Amino acid sequence: MRRSQPSLDRLRAIFDAMLAAALQGEPPHSDSGLTSEVEDLLFELADAAPAEKAALIDRARARFAEQVHDREHPPTEEDAIAYVSQFFPDREQP
């Protein structure tokens, strides 16, 4: 298990390398620093038919961009409470 997050520059390099590998049919390796959502899309891409690859590339890039955004702009405590409260609508908020 990875103990620390890679830098954003390193994470971008990891994504680029794993995207290139997926385009050659190689599945991504785990513990890369990428989210499971990004890794799942790269798995799909590695197994995809040629006609499906463009859409999966776009989805993987979009999900990776979300991961980078989340790292650059982590949620505030207020954001986290609002997110969790949607699952418990009848509960009083602190």
Summary of the structure (lengths in Angstrom):
residues: 94
radius of gyration: 16.4
end to end distance: 34.1
largest distance: 51.5
contacts: 217
relative contact order: 0.13
helix: 64%
strand: 0%
